[in-house]
């Protein structure tokens, strides 16, 4: 199913907050030189399906460029299915994953429950970036490593405390940090990103509380669409569906180890 044009514009503008970009008729290429190993700050988005031979050449050109940049990976995203016949012509074989676009049905908002006494605070100073790092480490250190979590948090924190448009929020309950989430609004569309709940607080209603708070902000800003992107194999997808998100499209991610 085709993705709404305004949602794709929002996706691209979101990444521009963190990355330099090059754009032509066929692609948008992103580079974050401060965080070279952040896959979703450094990728190529292919806009539309094209002839298989041209598509194969385009992908190979992106791989060749990454090799010239002395990078050990190439990440490519599309919103269309890439036939195996295209991939079979490439020297490097990708890891393929599917991510779904999910849009919130605002009619479900009144039915969202929230944990009482939770407070949401926007990250707007260095001390709050330290608090955000605490949340990140609790959630991701085991899988991504402490060094990467620190570098990612400080890099993204530069944007959060700037006027570039991406806001991050921390959720507190009785003074304890329970999770965090980002919100980006562009041209009437709200993107929810980097949603996480510290493991010991999961499945206790805090996730819905965080999402309800950000959805409320988007509604107050008169956003016509509120969406997020999630791995189709992620268990969080079931929660999104339960609270009122509906799948509106799917993208294909090609990750090449070089």
Residue pairs with C-beta under 8 A, 6 or more apart in sequence:
1 248
1 249
1 250
2 79
2 249
3 79
3 101
3 248
3 249
3 251
4 225
4 248
4 249
6 187
6 188
6 189
6 224
6 225
7 101
7 103
7 189
7 225
7 227
7 248
8 79
9 186
9 187
9 189
10 184
10 186
10 187
10 189
10 190
10 191
10 227
11 45
11 191
11 229
12 21
12 28
12 45
13 165
13 184
13 186
13 187
14 166
14 184
14 186
14 191
14 193
15 21
15 30
15 40
15 41
15 43
16 30
17 159
17 164
17 165
17 166
17 184
18 32
18 35
18 38
18 41
18 155
18 156
18 159
18 166
19 30
19 31
19 32
19 41
19 42
20 30
20 31
20 32
20 33
21 28
21 29
21 30
21 31
22 28
22 29
23 29
25 47
26 46
26 47
26 48
26 50
26 58
27 44
27 45
27 46
27 47
27 58
27 62
28 44
28 45
28 47
29 43
29 44
29 45
29 62
30 41
30 42
30 43
30 44
30 45
31 41
31 42
32 38
32 41
32 42
32 155
34 155
35 41
35 42
35 151
35 152
35 155
36 42
36 71
37 148
38 152
38 155
39 73
39 75
39 255
40 75
42 71
42 75
43 75
43 76
43 77
44 62
44 74
44 75
44 76
44 77
45 76
45 77
45 78
46 55
46 58
46 59
46 76
46 77
46 78
48 80
49 55
49 78
49 80
50 58
52 83
52 85
52 86
55 82
55 86
56 86
56 89
56 90
59 76
59 86
59 90
59 254
60 90
60 91
62 74
62 76
63 74
63 90
63 91
63 92
63 256
63 258
66 73
66 74
66 256
66 258
67 258
71 258
72 257
72 258
73 255
73 256
73 257
73 258
74 92
74 255
74 256
74 258
75 253
75 254
75 255
75 256
76 94
76 253
76 254
76 255
76 256
77 251
77 252
77 253
77 254
78 251
78 252
78 254
79 249
79 250
79 251
79 252
80 252
81 252
82 252
82 254
87 93
87 94
87 254
92 256
92 257
92 258
93 256
94 254
94 255
94 256
95 254
95 255
95 256
95 257
96 252
96 253
96 254
96 255
97 231
97 232
97 233
97 252
97 253
97 255
98 231
98 232
98 233
98 250
98 251
98 252
98 253
99 229
99 230
99 231
99 232
99 250
99 251
99 253
100 229
100 230
100 232
100 237
100 247
100 249
100 250
100 251
101 227
101 228
101 229
101 247
101 248
101 249
101 250
101 251
102 227
102 228
102 229
102 230
102 237
102 240
102 241
102 245
102 246
102 247
102 248
103 225
103 226
103 227
103 245
103 246
103 248
104 215
104 226
104 227
104 244
104 245
104 246
105 244
105 245
105 246
106 215
106 219
106 226
107 244
108 243
108 244
109 212
109 215
109 216
109 219
109 244
111 244
112 208
112 211
112 212
112 215
112 243
112 244
113 205
113 208
113 209
113 212
114 205
114 208
114 209
114 212
114 213
115 173
115 204
115 205
115 206
115 209
117 173
117 174
118 171
118 172
118 173
118 178
118 206
118 209
118 213
119 171
119 172
119 173
120 169
120 170
120 171
120 172
120 210
120 213
120 214
121 128
121 169
121 170
121 172
122 167
122 168
122 169
123 129
123 131
123 132
123 157
123 160
123 161
123 167
123 168
123 169
123 170
123 180
124 160
124 161
125 161
126 157
126 161
128 170
129 153
129 154
129 157
129 160
129 161
131 170
131 177
132 153
132 157
132 160
132 168
132 170
132 180
133 149
133 150
133 153
133 154
134 177
135 170
135 177
135 179
135 180
135 196
135 198
136 149
136 152
136 153
136 180
136 196
137 146
137 149
137 150
138 198
138 199
139 179
139 196
139 197
139 198
139 199
140 149
140 196
141 149
144 152
156 166
156 168
156 194
157 168
159 166
160 166
160 167
160 168
160 182
165 184
165 185
165 186
166 182
166 183
166 184
166 193
167 182
167 183
167 184
168 180
168 181
168 182
168 183
168 194
169 180
169 181
169 182
169 183
169 210
169 213
169 214
170 177
170 179
170 180
171 177
171 178
171 179
171 180
171 181
171 206
171 209
171 210
171 213
172 178
173 201
173 206
177 198
178 197
178 198
178 201
178 206
179 195
179 196
179 197
179 198
179 201
179 206
179 207
179 210
180 194
180 195
180 196
180 210
181 192
181 193
181 194
181 195
181 196
181 210
181 211
181 214
182 192
182 193
182 194
182 195
183 190
183 191
183 192
183 193
183 214
183 217
183 218
184 190
184 191
184 193
185 191
185 218
185 221
185 223
188 222
188 223
188 224
188 225
189 223
189 224
189 225
189 226
189 227
190 214
190 215
190 217
190 218
190 221
190 223
190 225
190 226
190 227
191 227
191 228
192 211
192 214
192 215
192 226
192 227
192 228
193 228
193 229
195 207
195 210
195 211
195 228
195 236
197 206
197 207
197 210
207 236
207 239
208 239
208 243
211 243
215 226
218 226
219 226
227 245
227 248
228 240
228 245
229 251
230 236
230 237
230 240
231 237
232 250
241 247
